[in-house]
Amino acid sequence: MHRSRPTPPAPGAPAELLAQLRADRRAERWVPAFEQEWTAALEESRRTFSLAALYEVVQVWQARVASAPAVDAFLASGRDESGFVELQKIRSRRR
């Protein structure tokens, strides 16, 4: 069976994404985080001769940007999330 490969982002996607991040109200947090992940992916790409890490960074950040309005709406709804258990606690219980 032949697996389909994920479609690589357009050549200008990283620059367009960075411009979107800089224009967002979360730019103070998001831009340094993106740049750090991008730098790490560049190093991995140099080491492995693969663009997969770079594609993954772009795809993950595109998903974050796309989901931001839904996250904002959820947070603005005033729902109380204090009753949830942290994932770390659940994982530690399983061990």
Disulfide bonds with the S-S distance in Angstrom:
none
